[in-house]
Amino acid sequence: MALIIQKYGGTSVGDIQKIQQIAQQVIKAQQEGHAIVVVVSAMGGETNRLVSLSHEMAKIPDEREFAVAVATGEQVSMSLLAMHLIDRGVKARSYTGQQAQIITDSQYKKARIVDINISSIRKDLDDGIVVVVAGFQGTDAKGNITTLGRGGSDTTAVALAAALKADECQIYTDVAGVFTADPRVVPEARCLPEITFEEMLEMASLGAKVLQRRAVEFAGKYQVPLRVLSSFENSLGTLISFEEKKMEKPVVSGIAFNKNEAKLTVMGVPVIPGMASSIIGPISEANIDIDMIIQNMGQEGTTDFTFTVSRDEYPKALEILQDVAKTIKAHGVIGDQRIAKISLVGMGMRSHSGIASSMFHILGNEGINIQLIATSEIKISVVVDEKYLELGVRAIHAGFGLDKEPAEEFDPVLVDK
């Protein structure tokens, strides 16, 4: 008997009819002889509603109480699904993150899983019970409810798959799988039958919404077989593979983008050893994630220090930097919340030159100025003015032929034609 973890996102549990459809899929999988654990998100829009209510009650909600409030969305979904399964004659039991003993640290809004006690879930599975778990949540060592951050239900599913040694973790969404680009921006985007773990990790971290980055990290660490499928159509979806098929691998697999970006620059920073730490340290201590970092030499022994953060954390980061600038005697701080990041991802970049220059050439032909650049072995990221985001993504997608089946070799000259 195979053990399957199925995770359903907010659009998949958006209303009663969709929850009933999910129940039918679960029943079918059980009838095929599989043991099933289902992880559910809150019903579509419910988490946003709970966040909005919290901010109506407090300008800056207490993080512990905020976690308690927003975690209720998943609890509604899990109980409704379990009720319907039982009504259909299927043995089922729901678990909150706390009841499932998903133990996390005490970062209430972005908690990390440190342990899972699977004994109760394992007993239920052995008894033929379908286990339905609320995603996105856990509990710290003191019994406080914590949440895993937006998209955290993915992490719940992968972590349970790792702990239970599941045969496959299936992530059901409102799209058919992982695409070469967001099909809402690029209608010609193709669904990829397979993508490597490394590529998926880059895509997730660079803005692709189909999987939470931490879920992909978890899958890589524990070698969890992972597949992304549609809740609404029959297809094989996209398999996240741990083996690179070099003979068939295209140079570029896909494009990711992120609108939730903001840029901060500390101007006129004295060129003194340890100054970068003086700037970045307070930002990190405030639990603000930093993305791209650029340092440019200025005039008269000073430098400009630029980095990007999420737009949500921009006000807090700006306030911290203004105090830092005074302390280190910098000239000042400027920021820009009207930027976006476009990233090209592909394992083939390791063995092919000309990818970056071709990407820059495509953007230049469209009159799009590049503000920042960052690269790794398998990705190139650029920051541009947000008004050029969709134009840039579509141009790069077409220029690299991602709307067509991949050729065996990439010719950088093709993008000029």
C-alpha positions in Angstrom: 0.0 0.0 0.0 1.4 3.4 -1.0 1.3 6.3 1.3 0.3 9.5 -0.5 0.2 13.1 0.9 -2.2 15.3 -0.9 -2.2 19.1 -0.4 -5.0 21.3 -1.6 -4.6 25.1 -1.8 -7.1 27.9 -1.2 -8.6 27.9 -4.7 -9.0 24.1 -4.5 -11.1 24.4 -1.3 -12.7 27.7 -2.4 -16.3 26.7 -1.7 -18.4 23.7 -0.5 -18.7 22.3 -4.0 -14.9 22.2 -4.5 -14.4 20.6 -1.1 -16.9 17.9 -2.1 -14.9 17.4 -5.4 -11.7 17.0 -3.3 -13.4 14.4 -1.2 -14.2 12.4 -4.3 -10.5 12.5 -5.3 -9.5 11.3 -1.9 -12.1 8.5 -1.9 -10.8 7.4 -5.4 -7.2 7.3 -4.1 -8.2 5.3 -1.1 -10.2 2.9 -3.3 -7.1 2.4 -5.4 -5.4 1.0 -2.2 -3.5 4.1 -1.0 -3.2 5.4 2.5 -4.0 9.1 2.4 -3.0 12.2 4.4 -4.7 15.4 3.2 -3.3 18.8 4.0 -5.6 21.8 3.4 -5.2 25.5 3.1 -7.9 28.0 4.2 -10.8 28.6 1.8 -9.8 31.1 -1.0 -9.7 34.6 0.4 -10.2 33.6 4.0 -6.7 34.3 5.2 -6.8 37.8 3.7 -10.1 38.4 5.5 -8.6 37.3 8.8 -5.5 39.5 8.3 -7.7 42.4 7.4 -9.9 41.9 10.6 -6.7 41.7 12.7 -5.5 45.0 11.4 -8.9 46.6 12.0 -8.5 45.6 15.7 -4.9 46.7 16.1 -2.6 48.9 14.1 0.2 46.5 14.8 -1.4 43.2 15.9 0.3 41.2 18.6 2.1 38.4 16.8 0.9 35.7 19.1 -2.7 36.7 18.8 -2.4 37.3 15.1 -1.2 33.7 14.6 -4.1 32.4 16.6 -6.6 34.4 14.4 -5.2 33.5 11.0 -4.7 29.8 11.8 -8.5 29.4 12.1 -9.0 29.5 8.3 -7.3 26.1 7.8 -9.2 24.6 10.7 -12.5 25.3 9.0 -11.4 23.7 5.8 -10.0 20.5 7.5 -13.2 20.0 9.5 -15.5 20.5 6.6 -13.6 18.0 4.5 -13.5 15.4 7.3 -17.2 15.9 7.9 -18.0 15.2 4.3 -15.8 12.2 4.1 -17.4 10.7 7.2 -20.9 11.5 5.7 -19.8 9.5 2.6 -19.0 6.5 4.7 -15.2 7.1 4.8 -13.4 6.9 8.1 -11.7 10.3 8.6 -10.2 12.4 11.3 -9.0 16.1 11.3 -6.0 17.4 13.0 -4.9 21.0 13.7 -1.2 21.6 13.5 -1.1 21.5 17.3 -3.0 18.2 17.4 -0.7 16.8 14.7 2.2 17.7 17.0 4.0 19.8 14.4 6.5 21.4 16.6 8.1 24.7 15.5 10.2 27.5 16.9 8.5 30.6 18.3 8.5 32.9 15.3 4.7 33.3 15.2 4.4 34.6 11.7 7.3 32.7 9.9 7.9 29.7 12.2 10.2 26.8 11.2 9.3 23.2 11.8 11.8 21.5 14.2 10.0 18.2 14.8 6.8 16.2 14.1 5.5 13.5 16.4 3.8 11.2 13.9 2.6 8.5 16.3 -1.1 9.5 16.4 -1.3 10.0 12.6 0.5 6.7 12.0 -2.0 4.8 14.2 -4.9 6.3 12.3 -3.4 5.4 9.0 -2.8 1.8 10.2 -6.6 1.8 11.1 -7.6 2.8 7.6 -8.5 6.4 8.5 -8.0 9.3 6.1 -6.1 11.9 8.1 -6.9 15.6 7.3 -4.4 18.1 8.6 -4.7 21.9 8.8 -1.8 23.3 6.8 0.2 26.5 7.6 0.3 26.0 11.3 2.1 24.3 14.2 2.9 24.8 17.9 6.0 25.9 19.8 7.4 24.1 22.8 5.2 26.2 25.1 2.0 25.2 23.3 1.5 28.5 21.5 0.0 28.4 18.0 2.4 29.4 15.3 2.1 29.9 11.5 4.6 29.0 8.8 4.2 32.1 6.5 2.2 32.5 3.3 2.2 29.3 1.3 3.0 27.4 4.5 0.6 24.6 3.8 3.1 23.4 1.2 5.7 23.1 3.9 3.3 21.3 6.1 2.6 18.7 3.4 6.3 18.1 2.5 7.3 17.9 6.2 4.6 15.3 6.9 5.7 13.4 3.8 9.3 13.4 5.1 8.3 12.4 8.6 6.0 9.6 7.4 8.3 8.5 4.6 5.5 8.9 2.1 5.8 7.4 -1.4 4.8 10.8 -3.0 3.7 14.3 -2.0 1.2 15.7 -4.4 0.6 19.5 -4.4 -2.8 20.3 -6.0 -3.2 23.8 -7.3 -5.4 25.8 -9.7 -2.8 25.3 -12.5 -1.7 22.1 -14.4 1.8 22.2 -13.0 5.0 24.2 -13.2 5.0 26.5 -16.3 7.8 28.1 -18.2 6.3 31.4 -16.9 3.1 32.6 -15.3 0.4 31.8 -17.9 -1.6 34.8 -16.7 1.3 37.0 -18.0 2.5 34.8 -20.8 -0.4 32.9 -22.4 2.0 30.9 -24.5 3.8 29.4 -21.4 4.1 25.6 -21.4 3.6 23.2 -18.6 6.9 21.4 -17.8 6.5 17.6 -17.4 9.6 17.6 -15.2 12.0 20.1 -13.5 15.0 19.5 -11.3 15.0 20.2 -7.6 17.6 22.9 -8.0 15.6 24.7 -10.7 12.4 24.5 -8.7 14.2 25.9 -5.7 15.4 28.9 -7.7 12.0 29.4 -9.3 10.3 29.3 -5.9 12.7 31.7 -4.2 12.6 34.1 -7.2 8.8 34.6 -7.2 7.1 31.6 -8.8 4.0 31.2 -6.7 3.3 27.5 -7.4 5.4 26.2 -4.4 6.6 27.8 -1.3 10.4 28.0 -1.2 10.7 26.4 2.2 8.6 23.5 1.0 11.1 22.9 -1.9 14.0 23.2 0.6 12.4 20.6 2.8 11.8 18.3 -0.2 15.4 18.6 -1.2 16.8 18.0 2.3 14.7 14.8 2.9 14.5 13.6 -0.8 10.7 13.8 -0.8 9.2 12.8 -4.2 7.1 15.9 -5.1 4.6 16.5 -7.9 2.5 19.6 -8.7 -0.9 18.9 -10.3 -4.2 20.6 -11.0 -7.2 20.1 -8.8 -9.5 20.7 -11.7 -8.2 18.6 -14.6 -6.7 15.2 -15.2 -3.0 15.4 -16.0 0.4 14.1 -14.8 1.4 17.6 -13.7 5.1 18.4 -13.1 7.5 16.0 -11.3 10.2 17.7 -9.2 13.2 15.4 -10.0 16.4 14.9 -8.1 18.2 13.6 -11.2 19.4 15.8 -14.1 18.8 14.2 -17.5 21.6 16.0 -19.2 20.9 14.7 -22.7 17.4 16.1 -22.7 17.8 19.2 -20.5 17.1 22.6 -22.1 19.4 25.5 -21.4 16.6 27.6 -19.9 13.7 26.0 -18.1 11.6 29.0 -17.1 11.1 32.6 -16.0 10.1 33.7 -12.5 9.3 37.2 -11.4 8.5 39.1 -8.2 6.5 42.3 -7.9 6.8 42.4 -4.1 10.2 44.1 -4.2 11.6 47.3 -2.9 15.1 48.9 -3.2 17.0 50.7 -0.5 20.3 52.7 -0.9 22.5 54.0 1.8 24.4 56.9 0.2 27.9 58.2 1.1 28.9 55.3 3.3 32.5 55.8 4.7 34.9 53.1 3.3 35.9 51.5 6.5 36.2 47.7 7.2 33.1 46.3 8.8 30.8 49.0 7.5 28.7 46.5 5.5 28.0 44.5 8.6 27.0 47.7 10.4 24.3 48.2 7.7 23.1 44.7 7.2 23.3 43.6 10.9 20.4 45.6 12.2 18.2 44.6 9.2 18.9 40.9 9.9 18.3 41.3 13.6 14.8 42.7 12.7 14.2 39.4 10.9 14.0 41.1 7.5 15.2 39.0 4.6 17.6 40.7 2.2 17.8 39.7 -1.4 20.2 41.4 -3.9 23.1 43.4 -2.6 25.2 45.9 -4.7 28.0 48.1 -3.5 29.3 50.9 -5.8 32.4 53.1 -5.1 31.5 56.7 -4.8 33.7 59.8 -4.5 36.1 60.9 -1.8 36.4 57.6 0.1 32.6 56.8 0.2 30.4 54.1 -1.3 26.8 53.6 -2.0 25.3 50.4 -0.6 22.1 49.1 -2.2 20.0 46.0 -1.4 16.4 44.8 -2.0 13.8 43.6 0.5 10.2 42.6 0.2 7.9 45.5 -0.3 5.9 44.5 2.9 9.1 45.0 5.0 10.2 48.2 3.2 8.8 50.7 5.8 10.4 48.9 8.7 13.8 48.5 6.9 13.7 52.2 5.9 13.2 53.3 9.5 16.1 51.1 10.6 18.4 52.4 7.9 17.7 56.0 8.7 19.0 55.4 12.2 21.9 53.4 10.9 22.9 56.2 8.5 23.1 58.7 11.3 25.2 56.3 13.4 27.8 55.6 10.6 27.7 59.2 9.3 26.4 58.3 5.9 24.9 61.0 3.6 21.4 59.6 3.7 19.0 56.9 2.6 16.8 56.7 -0.5 14.3 54.0 -1.5 12.1 52.8 -4.4 9.1 50.7 -4.0 8.2 50.7 -7.8 10.6 47.9 -8.9 10.2 44.3 -9.9 12.6 41.4 -10.4 12.7 39.1 -13.4 14.8 35.9 -13.3 15.8 33.4 -15.9 16.4 29.8 -14.6 18.0 26.8 -16.2 20.5 24.0 -15.4 21.9 24.4 -18.9 23.4 27.7 -18.0 26.3 25.8 -16.4 27.6 24.7 -19.7 26.4 27.4 -22.1 27.7 31.0 -22.5 25.9 33.9 -23.9 22.7 33.6 -21.8 23.2 36.8 -19.8 24.1 38.9 -22.8 21.1 37.6 -24.8 18.8 38.4 -21.9 20.2 41.9 -21.6 20.0 42.4 -25.4 16.3 41.4 -25.4 15.5 43.9 -22.6 17.5 46.6 -24.3 15.5 46.1 -27.5 12.3 46.8 -25.6 13.8 49.9 -24.0 13.9 48.4 -20.5 16.7 49.7 -18.3 18.3 47.2 -15.9 18.9 48.6 -12.4 20.5 45.7 -10.6 21.9 42.3 -11.7 22.5 39.1 -9.7 23.7 35.7 -11.0 24.3 32.2 -9.9 25.2 29.0 -11.7 21.7 28.4 -12.9 19.9 31.8 -12.7 20.2 35.4 -13.8 18.1 38.0 -12.1 17.6 41.7 -13.0 15.7 44.5 -11.3 13.6 46.8 -13.5 11.0 49.4 -13.1 7.8 47.6 -12.2 5.8 49.2 -15.2 8.0 47.1 -17.5 7.6 43.8 -15.7 5.1 42.1 -18.0 6.6 43.4 -21.2 10.1 42.2 -20.1 8.8 38.7 -19.1 6.9 38.2 -22.4 9.9 39.4 -24.4 12.4 37.1 -22.7 10.0 34.2 -22.9 9.6 34.6 -26.7 13.3 35.5 -27.2 14.5 32.2 -25.6 11.8 30.2 -27.4 10.2 28.9 -24.2 6.9 28.7 -25.9 8.3 25.9 -28.1 9.5 22.4 -27.2 13.2 22.7 -26.1 15.9 22.3 -28.7 19.0 20.2 -28.0 21.3 23.2 -28.1 20.9 26.9 -27.6 22.1 29.4 -30.1 22.4 32.9 -28.5 22.2 34.5 -31.9 18.6 33.3 -32.3 17.3 35.9 -29.9 18.5 38.7 -32.2 16.5 37.5 -35.1 
